[in-house]
Amino acid sequence: MVYDLNISAGELRASAGAADTLVTDLRPVLKKAVDDLTAASSSLRHWTAGPRMAETGEGWGGALGALRDNLTEHARGLRLLANGRDIMEQEVLSSFKGW
């Protein structure tokens, strides 16, 4: 099976932009979900479910924050890869220009 590994710099940048958009779109939704869970756990703090909800909220808050940070880093990495690809192509072109 042959795989096409040729990915344009434009596609890399578009993927980075999509990751950035996802982070931007998810940020308020994820914050609201964690805030709502925190508020619910506070309301139920005298019941056995309250502390468990708080733990769940903290766990999900950390996991979702890590996901957001990872998406941001992936977007950054895709841009670096695209920029490096452009630089490499220019160097190859200039090296063979006189041939």
Biopython code that builds the backbone (N, CA, C, O; Angstrom):
import numpy as np
from Bio.PDB.StructureBuilder import StructureBuilder

atoms = [
    (1, "MET", "N", (0.846, -1.170, 0.000)),
    (1, "MET", "CA", (0.000, 0.000, 0.000)),
    (1, "MET", "C", (0.896, 1.239, 0.000)),
    (1, "MET", "O", (1.825, 1.346, 0.800)),
    (2, "VAL", "N", (0.608, 2.156, -0.892)),
    (2, "VAL", "CA", (1.398, 3.372, -1.035)),
    (2, "VAL", "C", (0.648, 4.526, -0.377)),
    (2, "VAL", "O", (-0.542, 4.733, -0.613)),
    (3, "TYR", "N", (1.376, 5.270, 0.455)),
    (3, "TYR", "CA", (0.777, 6.419, 1.130)),
    (3, "TYR", "C", (1.335, 7.708, 0.542)),
    (3, "TYR", "O", (2.530, 7.802, 0.262)),
    (4, "ASP", "N", (0.478, 8.691, 0.357)),
    (4, "ASP", "CA", (0.907, 9.992, -0.122)),
    (4, "ASP", "C", (1.244, 10.843, 1.098)),
    (4, "ASP", "O", (0.350, 11.275, 1.825)),
    (5, "LEU", "N", (2.512, 11.079, 1.315)),
    (5, "LEU", "CA", (2.961, 11.846, 2.472)),
    (5, "LEU", "C", (3.218, 13.308, 2.124)),
    (5, "LEU", "O", (3.775, 14.053, 2.931)),
    (6, "ASN", "N", (2.817, 13.712, 0.937)),
    (6, "ASN", "CA", (3.026, 15.089, 0.519)),
    (6, "ASN", "C", (1.883, 15.951, 1.043)),
    (6, "ASN", "O", (0.770, 15.908, 0.517)),
    (7, "ILE", "N", (2.160, 16.718, 2.063)),
    (7, "ILE", "CA", (1.161, 17.613, 2.649)),
    (7, "ILE", "C", (1.656, 19.031, 2.450)),
    (7, "ILE", "O", (2.778, 19.365, 2.830)),
    (8, "SER", "N", (0.826, 19.854, 1.861)),
    (8, "SER", "CA", (1.253, 21.217, 1.563)),
    (8, "SER", "C", (1.319, 22.051, 2.839)),
    (8, "SER", "O", (0.680, 21.743, 3.845)),
    (9, "ALA", "N", (2.107, 23.107, 2.763)),
    (9, "ALA", "CA", (2.214, 24.032, 3.895)),
    (9, "ALA", "C", (0.855, 24.674, 4.164)),
    (9, "ALA", "O", (0.518, 24.952, 5.315)),
    (10, "GLY", "N", (0.087, 24.907, 3.125)),
    (10, "GLY", "CA", (-1.251, 25.474, 3.282)),
    (10, "GLY", "C", (-2.169, 24.550, 4.079)),
    (10, "GLY", "O", (-2.940, 25.005, 4.924)),
    (11, "GLU", "N", (-2.079, 23.257, 3.803)),
    (11, "GLU", "CA", (-2.889, 22.289, 4.550)),
    (11, "GLU", "C", (-2.463, 22.226, 6.008)),
    (11, "GLU", "O", (-3.301, 22.100, 6.901)),
    (12, "LEU", "N", (-1.159, 22.315, 6.248)),
    (12, "LEU", "CA", (-0.672, 22.324, 7.627)),
    (12, "LEU", "C", (-1.173, 23.554, 8.376)),
    (12, "LEU", "O", (-1.596, 23.468, 9.529)),
    (13, "ARG", "N", (-1.119, 24.692, 7.704)),
    (13, "ARG", "CA", (-1.595, 25.932, 8.335)),
    (13, "ARG", "C", (-3.115, 25.907, 8.541)),
    (13, "ARG", "O", (-3.614, 26.411, 9.548)),
    (14, "ALA", "N", (-3.838, 25.327, 7.597)),
    (14, "ALA", "CA", (-5.295, 25.215, 7.743)),
    (14, "ALA", "C", (-5.646, 24.306, 8.916)),
    (14, "ALA", "O", (-6.589, 24.581, 9.658)),
    (15, "SER", "N", (-4.894, 23.233, 9.083)),
    (15, "SER", "CA", (-5.118, 22.335, 10.222)),
    (15, "SER", "C", (-4.812, 23.042, 11.534)),
    (15, "SER", "O", (-5.520, 22.856, 12.524)),
    (16, "ALA", "N", (-3.766, 23.845, 11.546)),
    (16, "ALA", "CA", (-3.434, 24.627, 12.738)),
    (16, "ALA", "C", (-4.561, 25.605, 13.055)),
    (16, "ALA", "O", (-4.934, 25.774, 14.216)),
    (17, "GLY", "N", (-5.098, 26.242, 12.029)),
    (17, "GLY", "CA", (-6.208, 27.164, 12.226)),
    (17, "GLY", "C", (-7.444, 26.456, 12.754)),
    (17, "GLY", "O", (-8.164, 26.997, 13.593)),
    (18, "ALA", "N", (-7.693, 25.238, 12.261)),
    (18, "ALA", "CA", (-8.838, 24.458, 12.740)),
    (18, "ALA", "C", (-8.663, 24.099, 14.218)),
    (18, "ALA", "O", (-9.623, 24.138, 14.989)),
    (19, "ALA", "N", (-7.440, 23.752, 14.607)),
    (19, "ALA", "CA", (-7.177, 23.443, 16.019)),
    (19, "ALA", "C", (-7.378, 24.683, 16.887)),
    (19, "ALA", "O", (-7.946, 24.595, 17.976)),
    (20, "ASP", "N", (-6.916, 25.833, 16.408)),
    (20, "ASP", "CA", (-7.123, 27.087, 17.146)),
    (20, "ASP", "C", (-8.607, 27.411, 17.294)),
    (20, "ASP", "O", (-9.057, 27.830, 18.360)),
    (21, "THR", "N", (-9.355, 27.212, 16.220)),
    (21, "THR", "CA", (-10.797, 27.474, 16.257)),
    (21, "THR", "C", (-11.486, 26.540, 17.244)),
    (21, "THR", "O", (-12.383, 26.952, 17.980)),
    (22, "LEU", "N", (-11.066, 25.298, 17.253)),
    (22, "LEU", "CA", (-11.637, 24.337, 18.194)),
    (22, "LEU", "C", (-11.382, 24.760, 19.631)),
    (22, "LEU", "O", (-12.282, 24.692, 20.467)),
    (23, "VAL", "N", (-10.166, 25.194, 19.923)),
    (23, "VAL", "CA", (-9.834, 25.668, 21.266)),
    (23, "VAL", "C", (-10.703, 26.873, 21.626)),
    (23, "VAL", "O", (-11.246, 26.941, 22.729)),
    (24, "THR", "N", (-10.832, 27.812, 20.707)),
    (24, "THR", "CA", (-11.629, 29.017, 20.953)),
    (24, "THR", "C", (-13.102, 28.666, 21.178)),
    (24, "THR", "O", (-13.746, 29.199, 22.081)),
    (25, "ASP", "N", (-13.621, 27.771, 20.350)),
    (25, "ASP", "CA", (-15.030, 27.392, 20.468)),
    (25, "ASP", "C", (-15.310, 26.576, 21.732)),
    (25, "ASP", "O", (-16.365, 26.722, 22.349)),
    (26, "LEU", "N", (-14.372, 25.729, 22.107)),
    (26, "LEU", "CA", (-14.584, 24.853, 23.265)),
    (26, "LEU", "C", (-14.361, 25.553, 24.607)),
    (26, "LEU", "O", (-14.961, 25.170, 25.612)),
    (27, "ARG", "N", (-13.513, 26.563, 24.628)),
    (27, "ARG", "CA", (-13.146, 27.206, 25.890)),
    (27, "ARG", "C", (-14.358, 27.591, 26.744)),
    (27, "ARG", "O", (-14.433, 27.169, 27.899)),
    (28, "PRO", "N", (-15.320, 28.382, 26.217)),
    (28, "PRO", "CA", (-16.451, 28.775, 27.071)),
    (28, "PRO", "C", (-17.363, 27.598, 27.436)),
    (28, "PRO", "O", (-17.914, 27.560, 28.536)),
    (29, "VAL", "N", (-17.521, 26.650, 26.528)),
    (29, "VAL", "CA", (-18.385, 25.504, 26.788)),
    (29, "VAL", "C", (-17.800, 24.630, 27.899)),
    (29, "VAL", "O", (-18.512, 24.201, 28.807)),
    (30, "LEU", "N", (-16.499, 24.375, 27.813)),
    (30, "LEU", "CA", (-15.844, 23.549, 28.829)),
    (30, "LEU", "C", (-15.831, 24.255, 30.180)),
    (30, "LEU", "O", (-16.027, 23.623, 31.218)),
    (31, "LYS", "N", (-15.599, 25.561, 30.165)),
    (31, "LYS", "CA", (-15.597, 26.325, 31.412)),
    (31, "LYS", "C", (-16.969, 26.265, 32.074)),
    (31, "LYS", "O", (-17.070, 26.080, 33.287)),
    (32, "LYS", "N", (-18.014, 26.420, 31.284)),
    (32, "LYS", "CA", (-19.371, 26.371, 31.827)),
    (32, "LYS", "C", (-19.666, 24.996, 32.409)),
    (32, "LYS", "O", (-20.259, 24.899, 33.483)),
    (33, "ALA", "N", (-19.273, 23.951, 31.734)),
    (33, "ALA", "CA", (-19.526, 22.596, 32.228)),
    (33, "ALA", "C", (-18.843, 22.377, 33.576)),
    (33, "ALA", "O", (-19.458, 21.847, 34.501)),
    (34, "VAL", "N", (-17.593, 22.774, 33.693)),
    (34, "VAL", "CA", (-16.861, 22.597, 34.950)),
    (34, "VAL", "C", (-17.443, 23.511, 36.032)),
    (34, "VAL", "O", (-17.590, 23.094, 37.181)),
    (35, "ASP", "N", (-17.771, 24.742, 35.672)),
    (35, "ASP", "CA", (-18.368, 25.668, 36.647)),
    (35, "ASP", "C", (-19.712, 25.153, 37.156)),
    (35, "ASP", "O", (-20.005, 25.249, 38.347)),
    (36, "ASP", "N", (-20.533, 24.603, 36.251)),
    (36, "ASP", "CA", (-21.834, 24.060, 36.650)),
    (36, "ASP", "C", (-21.670, 22.868, 37.584)),
    (36, "ASP", "O", (-22.414, 22.725, 38.554)),
    (37, "LEU", "N", (-20.704, 22.023, 37.290)),
    (37, "LEU", "CA", (-20.451, 20.865, 38.155)),
    (37, "LEU", "C", (-19.942, 21.313, 39.521)),
    (37, "LEU", "O", (-20.312, 20.735, 40.543)),
    (38, "THR", "N", (-19.103, 22.333, 39.541)),
    (38, "THR", "CA", (-18.609, 22.882, 40.805)),
    (38, "THR", "C", (-19.756, 23.467, 41.622)),
    (38, "THR", "O", (-19.839, 23.258, 42.832)),
    (39, "ALA", "N", (-20.637, 24.200, 40.950)),
    (39, "ALA", "CA", (-21.795, 24.785, 41.644)),
    (39, "ALA", "C", (-22.711, 23.689, 42.184)),
    (39, "ALA", "O", (-23.208, 23.789, 43.306)),
    (40, "ALA", "N", (-22.933, 22.651, 41.391)),
    (40, "ALA", "CA", (-23.790, 21.543, 41.850)),
    (40, "ALA", "C", (-23.167, 20.831, 43.038)),
    (40, "ALA", "O", (-23.863, 20.476, 43.989)),
    (41, "SER", "N", (-21.866, 20.620, 42.988)),
    (41, "SER", "CA", (-21.209, 19.940, 44.114)),
    (41, "SER", "C", (-21.266, 20.800, 45.372)),
    (41, "SER", "O", (-21.375, 20.275, 46.481)),
    (42, "SER", "N", (-21.194, 22.104, 45.205)),
    (42, "SER", "CA", (-21.295, 23.003, 46.353)),
    (42, "SER", "C", (-22.700, 22.946, 46.950)),
    (42, "SER", "O", (-22.864, 22.948, 48.170)),
    (43, "SER", "N", (-23.699, 22.897, 46.093)),
    (43, "SER", "CA", (-25.084, 22.817, 46.564)),
    (43, "SER", "C", (-25.349, 21.510, 47.308)),
    (43, "SER", "O", (-26.165, 21.468, 48.229)),
    (44, "LEU", "N", (-24.670, 20.464, 46.910)),
    (44, "LEU", "CA", (-24.888, 19.146, 47.504)),
    (44, "LEU", "C", (-23.771, 18.747, 48.470)),
    (44, "LEU", "O", (-23.587, 17.562, 48.751)),
    (45, "ARG", "N", (-23.037, 19.719, 48.970)),
    (45, "ARG", "CA", (-21.856, 19.425, 49.789)),
    (45, "ARG", "C", (-22.176, 18.608, 51.041)),
    (45, "ARG", "O", (-21.303, 17.902, 51.546)),
    (46, "HIS", "N", (-23.404, 18.688, 51.553)),
    (46, "HIS", "CA", (-23.770, 17.954, 52.765)),
    (46, "HIS", "C", (-24.245, 16.542, 52.455)),
    (46, "HIS", "O", (-24.482, 15.754, 53.372)),
    (47, "TRP", "N", (-24.384, 16.223, 51.216)),
    (47, "TRP", "CA", (-24.778, 14.882, 50.806)),
    (47, "TRP", "C", (-23.511, 14.137, 50.371)),
    (47, "TRP", "O", (-22.488, 14.768, 50.103)),
    (48, "THR", "N", (-23.567, 12.842, 50.300)),
    (48, "THR", "CA", (-22.379, 12.078, 49.887)),
    (48, "THR", "C", (-22.008, 12.349, 48.425)),
    (48, "THR", "O", (-20.852, 12.189, 48.031)),
    (49, "ALA", "N", (-22.990, 12.757, 47.633)),
    (49, "ALA", "CA", (-22.705, 13.020, 46.216)),
    (49, "ALA", "C", (-21.910, 14.310, 46.017)),
    (49, "ALA", "O", (-21.195, 14.447, 45.025)),
    (50, "GLY", "N", (-22.029, 15.255, 46.952)),
    (50, "GLY", "CA", (-21.356, 16.551, 46.791)),
    (50, "GLY", "C", (-19.849, 16.446, 46.639)),
    (50, "GLY", "O", (-19.298, 16.933, 45.652)),
    (51, "PRO", "N", (-19.158, 15.814, 47.606)),
    (51, "PRO", "CA", (-17.707, 15.688, 47.476)),
    (51, "PRO", "C", (-17.280, 14.885, 46.243)),
    (51, "PRO", "O", (-16.249, 15.174, 45.635)),
    (52, "ARG", "N", (-18.069, 13.887, 45.884)),
    (52, "ARG", "CA", (-17.746, 13.101, 44.688)),
    (52, "ARG", "C", (-17.873, 13.952, 43.430)),
    (52, "ARG", "O", (-17.061, 13.849, 42.511)),
    (53, "MET", "N", (-18.903, 14.793, 43.401)),
    (53, "MET", "CA", (-19.051, 15.705, 42.264)),
    (53, "MET", "C", (-17.879, 16.670, 42.190)),
    (53, "MET", "O", (-17.379, 16.963, 41.104)),
    (54, "ALA", "N", (-17.443, 17.160, 43.332)),
    (54, "ALA", "CA", (-16.306, 18.085, 43.354)),
    (54, "ALA", "C", (-15.062, 17.411, 42.796)),
    (54, "ALA", "O", (-14.330, 18.010, 42.008)),
    (55, "GLU", "N", (-14.817, 16.164, 43.202)),
    (55, "GLU", "CA", (-13.661, 15.423, 42.693)),
    (55, "GLU", "C", (-13.772, 15.213, 41.179)),
    (55, "GLU", "O", (-12.799, 15.358, 40.439)),
    (56, "THR", "N", (-14.980, 14.869, 40.746)),
    (56, "THR", "CA", (-15.201, 14.667, 39.312)),
    (56, "THR", "C", (-14.963, 15.957, 38.544)),
    (56, "THR", "O", (-14.332, 15.952, 37.487)),
    (57, "GLY", "N", (-15.470, 17.061, 39.078)),
    (57, "GLY", "CA", (-15.264, 18.354, 38.432)),
    (57, "GLY", "C", (-13.797, 18.729, 38.341)),
    (57, "GLY", "O", (-13.340, 19.239, 37.318)),
    (58, "GLU", "N", (-13.064, 18.475, 39.409)),
    (58, "GLU", "CA", (-11.623, 18.773, 39.388)),
    (58, "GLU", "C", (-10.903, 17.876, 38.391)),
    (58, "GLU", "O", (-10.022, 18.332, 37.662)),
    (59, "GLY", "N", (-11.278, 16.607, 38.360)),
    (59, "GLY", "CA", (-10.642, 15.679, 37.414)),
    (59, "GLY", "C", (-10.914, 16.056, 35.973)),
    (59, "GLY", "O", (-9.997, 16.116, 35.155)),
    (60, "TRP", "N", (-12.193, 16.314, 35.659)),
    (60, "TRP", "CA", (-12.550, 16.709, 34.307)),
    (60, "TRP", "C", (-11.959, 18.071, 33.965)),
    (60, "TRP", "O", (-11.522, 18.297, 32.837)),
    (61, "GLY", "N", (-11.946, 18.973, 34.936)),
    (61, "GLY", "CA", (-11.357, 20.294, 34.681)),
    (61, "GLY", "C", (-9.902, 20.181, 34.282)),
    (61, "GLY", "O", (-9.459, 20.843, 33.343)),
    (62, "GLY", "N", (-9.153, 19.346, 34.989)),
    (62, "GLY", "CA", (-7.742, 19.132, 34.653)),
    (62, "GLY", "C", (-7.566, 18.469, 33.304)),
    (62, "GLY", "O", (-6.707, 18.866, 32.517)),
    (63, "ALA", "N", (-8.384, 17.449, 33.032)),
    (63, "ALA", "CA", (-8.277, 16.720, 31.763)),
    (63, "ALA", "C", (-8.650, 17.613, 30.580)),
    (63, "ALA", "O", (-7.983, 17.599, 29.545)),
    (64, "LEU", "N", (-9.712, 18.384, 30.744)),
    (64, "LEU", "CA", (-10.145, 19.260, 29.649)),
    (64, "LEU", "C", (-9.162, 20.412, 29.439)),
    (64, "LEU", "O", (-8.951, 20.851, 28.309)),
    (65, "GLY", "N", (-8.568, 20.894, 30.517)),
    (65, "GLY", "CA", (-7.528, 21.920, 30.395)),
    (65, "GLY", "C", (-6.313, 21.373, 29.657)),
    (65, "GLY", "O", (-5.713, 22.066, 28.835)),
    (66, "ALA", "N", (-5.952, 20.121, 29.958)),
    (66, "ALA", "CA", (-4.823, 19.489, 29.265)),
    (66, "ALA", "C", (-5.132, 19.305, 27.778)),
    (66, "ALA", "O", (-4.267, 19.512, 26.927)),
    (67, "LEU", "N", (-6.371, 18.915, 27.476)),
    (67, "LEU", "CA", (-6.780, 18.772, 26.077)),
    (67, "LEU", "C", (-6.657, 20.102, 25.343)),
    (67, "LEU", "O", (-6.126, 20.159, 24.234)),
    (68, "ARG", "N", (-7.147, 21.162, 25.960)),
    (68, "ARG", "CA", (-7.065, 22.500, 25.358)),
    (68, "ARG", "C", (-5.605, 22.890, 25.118)),
    (68, "ARG", "O", (-5.255, 23.385, 24.046)),
    (69, "ASP", "N", (-4.762, 22.662, 26.121)),
    (69, "ASP", "CA", (-3.343, 23.002, 25.992)),
    (69, "ASP", "C", (-2.672, 22.175, 24.900)),
    (69, "ASP", "O", (-1.844, 22.690, 24.148)),
    (70, "ASN", "N", (-3.028, 20.892, 24.813)),
    (70, "ASN", "CA", (-2.446, 20.029, 23.780)),
    (70, "ASN", "C", (-2.860, 20.472, 22.384)),
    (70, "ASN", "O", (-2.042, 20.477, 21.464)),
    (71, "LEU", "N", (-4.125, 20.844, 22.224)),
    (71, "LEU", "CA", (-4.567, 21.333, 20.914)),
    (71, "LEU", "C", (-3.822, 22.606, 20.524)),
    (71, "LEU", "O", (-3.445, 22.785, 19.366)),
    (72, "THR", "N", (-3.615, 23.481, 21.497)),
    (72, "THR", "CA", (-2.870, 24.719, 21.239)),
    (72, "THR", "C", (-1.436, 24.403, 20.814)),
    (72, "THR", "O", (-0.909, 25.012, 19.883)),
    (73, "GLU", "N", (-0.813, 23.454, 21.500)),
    (73, "GLU", "CA", (0.563, 23.067, 21.150)),
    (73, "GLU", "C", (0.630, 22.386, 19.786)),
    (73, "GLU", "O", (1.586, 22.591, 19.038)),
    (74, "HIS", "N", (-0.372, 21.582, 19.460)),
    (74, "HIS", "CA", (-0.401, 20.939, 18.139)),
    (74, "HIS", "C", (-0.524, 21.988, 17.034)),
    (74, "HIS", "O", (0.125, 21.880, 15.994)),
    (75, "ALA", "N", (-1.358, 23.001, 17.265)),
    (75, "ALA", "CA", (-1.492, 24.079, 16.278)),
    (75, "ALA", "C", (-0.149, 24.775, 16.086)),
    (75, "ALA", "O", (0.264, 25.055, 14.961)),
    (76, "ARG", "N", (0.520, 25.048, 17.189)),
    (76, "ARG", "CA", (1.839, 25.689, 17.126)),
    (76, "ARG", "C", (2.828, 24.804, 16.356)),
    (76, "ARG", "O", (3.585, 25.294, 15.518)),
    (77, "GLY", "N", (2.814, 23.513, 16.643)),
    (77, "GLY", "CA", (3.705, 22.579, 15.962)),
    (77, "GLY", "C", (3.427, 22.481, 14.469)),
    (77, "GLY", "O", (4.358, 22.404, 13.668)),
    (78, "LEU", "N", (2.166, 22.484, 14.095)),
    (78, "LEU", "CA", (1.815, 22.443, 12.666)),
    (78, "LEU", "C", (2.329, 23.686, 11.941)),
    (78, "LEU", "O", (2.811, 23.599, 10.812)),
    (79, "ARG", "N", (2.222, 24.838, 12.596)),
    (79, "ARG", "CA", (2.741, 26.070, 11.985)),
    (79, "ARG", "C", (4.267, 26.018, 11.856)),
    (79, "ARG", "O", (4.821, 26.423, 10.834)),
    (80, "LEU", "N", (4.932, 25.526, 12.879)),
    (80, "LEU", "CA", (6.395, 25.394, 12.814)),
    (80, "LEU", "C", (6.802, 24.445, 11.688)),
    (80, "LEU", "O", (7.764, 24.704, 10.965)),
    (81, "LEU", "N", (6.070, 23.359, 11.547)),
    (81, "LEU", "CA", (6.354, 22.399, 10.485)),
    (81, "LEU", "C", (6.159, 23.038, 9.111)),
    (81, "LEU", "O", (6.979, 22.855, 8.212)),
    (82, "ALA", "N", (5.073, 23.782, 8.957)),
    (82, "ALA", "CA", (4.816, 24.465, 7.676)),
    (82, "ALA", "C", (5.911, 25.474, 7.379)),
    (82, "ALA", "O", (6.397, 25.545, 6.250)),
    (83, "ASN", "N", (6.306, 26.256, 8.376)),
    (83, "ASN", "CA", (7.371, 27.247, 8.180)),
    (83, "ASN", "C", (8.689, 26.572, 7.843)),
    (83, "ASN", "O", (9.418, 27.033, 6.964)),
    (84, "GLY", "N", (9.001, 25.481, 8.537)),
    (84, "GLY", "CA", (10.234, 24.748, 8.257)),
    (84, "GLY", "C", (10.229, 24.164, 6.853)),
    (84, "GLY", "O", (11.263, 24.141, 6.186)),
    (85, "ARG", "N", (9.090, 23.699, 6.408)),
    (85, "ARG", "CA", (8.966, 23.147, 5.062)),
    (85, "ARG", "C", (9.220, 24.242, 4.023)),
    (85, "ARG", "O", (9.915, 24.011, 3.034)),
    (86, "ASP", "N", (8.663, 25.423, 4.246)),
    (86, "ASP", "CA", (8.881, 26.536, 3.325)),
    (86, "ASP", "C", (10.363, 26.911, 3.257)),
    (86, "ASP", "O", (10.903, 27.133, 2.173)),
    (87, "ILE", "N", (11.008, 26.978, 4.404)),
    (87, "ILE", "CA", (12.434, 27.328, 4.461)),
    (87, "ILE", "C", (13.262, 26.278, 3.739)),
    (87, "ILE", "O", (14.165, 26.612, 2.972)),
    (88, "MET", "N", (12.953, 24.993, 3.987)),
    (88, "MET", "CA", (13.702, 23.914, 3.352)),
    (88, "MET", "C", (13.545, 23.977, 1.826)),
    (88, "MET", "O", (14.523, 23.799, 1.101)),
    (89, "GLU", "N", (12.343, 24.225, 1.341)),
    (89, "GLU", "CA", (12.127, 24.313, -0.102)),
    (89, "GLU", "C", (12.916, 25.465, -0.718)),
    (89, "GLU", "O", (13.469, 25.329, -1.809)),
    (90, "GLN", "N", (12.969, 26.596, -0.020)),
    (90, "GLN", "CA", (13.737, 27.743, -0.521)),
    (90, "GLN", "C", (15.225, 27.414, -0.562)),
    (90, "GLN", "O", (15.917, 27.796, -1.505)),
    (91, "GLU", "N", (15.716, 26.718, 0.441)),
    (91, "GLU", "CA", (17.135, 26.342, 0.458)),
    (91, "GLU", "C", (17.470, 25.374, -0.659)),
    (91, "GLU", "O", (18.521, 25.494, -1.289)),
    (92, "VAL", "N", (16.587, 24.408, -0.914)),
    (92, "VAL", "CA", (16.814, 23.461, -1.996)),
    (92, "VAL", "C", (16.782, 24.201, -3.347)),
    (92, "VAL", "O", (17.629, 23.959, -4.208)),
    (93, "LEU", "N", (15.819, 25.088, -3.525)),
    (93, "LEU", "CA", (15.746, 25.860, -4.770)),
    (93, "LEU", "C", (16.997, 26.685, -4.997)),
    (93, "LEU", "O", (17.530, 26.717, -6.106)),
    (94, "SER", "N", (17.466, 27.349, -3.956)),
    (94, "SER", "CA", (18.650, 28.196, -4.124)),
    (94, "SER", "C", (19.902, 27.357, -4.346)),
    (94, "SER", "O", (20.826, 27.802, -5.028)),
    (95, "SER", "N", (19.950, 26.157, -3.787)),
    (95, "SER", "CA", (21.124, 25.282, -3.968)),
    (95, "SER", "C", (21.218, 24.783, -5.421)),
    (95, "SER", "O", (22.319, 24.636, -5.953)),
    (96, "PHE", "N", (20.104, 24.531, -6.042)),
    (96, "PHE", "CA", (20.111, 23.987, -7.396)),
    (96, "PHE", "C", (19.842, 25.033, -8.475)),
    (96, "PHE", "O", (19.698, 24.684, -9.647)),
    (97, "LYS", "N", (19.773, 26.283, -8.106)),
    (97, "LYS", "CA", (19.428, 27.334, -9.039)),
    (97, "LYS", "C", (20.424, 27.432, -10.200)),
    (97, "LYS", "O", (20.023, 27.685, -11.336)),
    (98, "GLY", "N", (21.677, 27.241, -9.934)),
    (98, "GLY", "CA", (22.695, 27.394, -10.965)),
    (98, "GLY", "C", (22.860, 26.200, -11.872)),
    (98, "GLY", "O", (23.669, 26.263, -12.798)),
    (99, "TRP", "N", (22.157, 25.143, -11.667)),
    (99, "TRP", "CA", (22.340, 23.941, -12.467)),
    (99, "TRP", "C", (21.657, 24.041, -13.760)),
    (99, "TRP", "O", (21.712, 23.107, -14.561)),
]
sb = StructureBuilder()
sb.init_structure("model")
sb.init_model(0)
sb.init_chain("A")
sb.init_seg("    ")
for serial, (resi, resn, name, xyz) in enumerate(atoms, 1):
    if name == "N":
        sb.init_residue(resn, " ", resi, " ")
    sb.init_atom(name, np.array(xyz, "f"), 0.0, 1.0, " ", f" {name:<3s}", serial, name[0])
structure = sb.get_structure()
